[in-house]
Amino acid sequence: MSKVVLLTLLLSTFSVALLGQGKPRWIQQTERERSFPSKTFFTGYAQGNVRKDESVEDAKNRLLKDALGLLSENIRITVRSQTESRTVSTTTNNVQRFDAVFASDVQTVSDIELVGLRSEPPYYDSETAIIHAFVYVNRHDLASFYKSALAMNIAQAESFMQTAQNLETASDKVQARRQCEVANLSLTEARAAQILLTAIEPSITHSELLFAKTEELHDRLVQMQARLAQAVYVYMKSDESNFSKATTVLGNRLKSELSAKGCSFTDDPTLADFRVFVNATTRHHGSEFGFIVCYADVAVQLFDVRKDKSVFQDEFSQKGISTSLETAGRKALEDAVPIIVNKISEWIL
């Protein structure tokens, strides 16, 4: 049974109209159909006996939930019926695309927010030991709610996609990808609202359903996600020092070099395609022609997240020459970067 969100649950005054012996009129199908026509209401009716392991009140609550489930199923059946009818009767390419999308998505509607839901007090018939439960909701109330939800989710999707585009332009592809995921959630909610509106208002037009807008956003989102999927996402951890003084010279330069080749970086290792680990220290070697000679001893490891294993590991030393220990060490660290890029490029680029 689908999850039903009860936003408003009110007791109706209809139950005061009673049959003989104090029975409410709504327990009769003909009376329900007369007072709650299907063109105006969705309804759910359930009846049953009290089980051995439950009280009358517990049985009433159980059957009320059953009635709610039947009302929700009534809406889903109507959605499928309307979708099939629209698919058969449409001819233009745009409309055919619209209904093809709906036909594939009808089964995804599971959570239905029943705004304005009303319930008759469950009635226990002591003569037959049967409990009756009846719930209903006005189509107009539902339509107003889902039209607002549709417009809101479209606006949210547009906002998220604009943010994603700005982030993509700024080369922050990790955050751009996240914004696309959120935008997709909003479009999914918009699609659900469209599906339900076809059942609530059978005469609703494609224009009123804002189909052209949602499909435009969907196409743009797919294209953006395709571009972002082509980027290589890298998590990098660099532990480096220049004569015992912590530095980020090698790490910053390595990020710059790889970014220029199309890589994007993330601080979350779970989002990365590759993880790069670098350890580098410097040492004094001697002097040449009055200049100080230092070496950077570098260890690099490349982990492929998709393969879940280390695909490259190496150690090397790079020479640096300058007029002081610090600048010679810095030069050695900087000159080690092209070597690292060359070594790992065949794996990540």
Phi, psi and omega in degrees: 000140182288156176286129180243124179266118182265105180273327179216124179232107186242151176270132184273152175276357181298332185291349179287340176281109189248153170276189176297153178061029172078014180274134178290148183296328188293351178288347177267132182300318181297324180290321178296316181293326180287316185275338182229070182299145185295339178290340184246332186229152161258136183230161174216127182230134178221150176217155180179173180266164174284130179282163183297328187262018182220158177275173178297318180296319178296321179294320177300315180296320180296315182288330175296319176296321177299318179297320177298318179297320179292323176297314179298319179294326177300318179295316181296319178298319179296320177301311180298319180296314180295321180296314179298319180296316182292322181296318181292323189271349185269155184229326185288156182300313181298318181290321178299320178296317178305309185286332175295319177298315181297317182301326181279339186257352184304318185290347183277349182282107181240325180262118182241119178272112185265082180290132179080019180296136178235152182224136169281145175300125179307137185249127177260118179269106184294335180290320183255352183061031180249138176257136179246138178226141185215131178227155180203160179215141181282131180300322182298318179298316179296316182299316180299318180296312185285335173292319177294319179296321179299309181297319181295315182291327175295316179297319179295317179299317178299317181296314180297320181291324177295319176298318179298319179296318178297320179292322178297318178298325180275007178067017174266075189286335178295310179292327177297319179296322178295318179296324177296322179296319179291320178299323179295324177297318179295320178294325177297318177294322178297318179298319178297319178296319178298317181299313182293325179295330178295331178275322183290317179236088183304334183270003183297141184268164177298325179295317179294332179279357178057035183298317182302321181291315181294324179289325175298314179295320179298315180297317179296320181295317179299316179296318180294317179295326178295318178296316182292330180291336180284341180287149176263125181259128187236134169255129183233134174235118182240119177252104187222152178213150177243099185054057176071003178257122182300140181212166177234019184304307183294314183299315180295318180293322180294319176299318180297316181295315182289325176298321179296338180263007174105003179278150173241148185247146179228147176273355180255108183299337181287343181265353187276151170276325179226151173238127181250127178242125182233135173233127184216135174226158179245155179213151178280134181251323182158213179217155178219121177053039178084000179254150180277135180248127177232162174233144171257121177265117190240135172239130182230140178226138178241123181248125178270111184295320182294324178273347180058045177200161176282126183253348179206140177206134183203160174227141178203168178237139181237133184277146175219136183234134177196191185268352178217163180300313184296315182288328177292319177296319179297319180297320179295320178295317180296318182287346177283338185299309180302329179292317178297314180302316180296322183288325186260350183302320183295343180266322189250348183248000000 
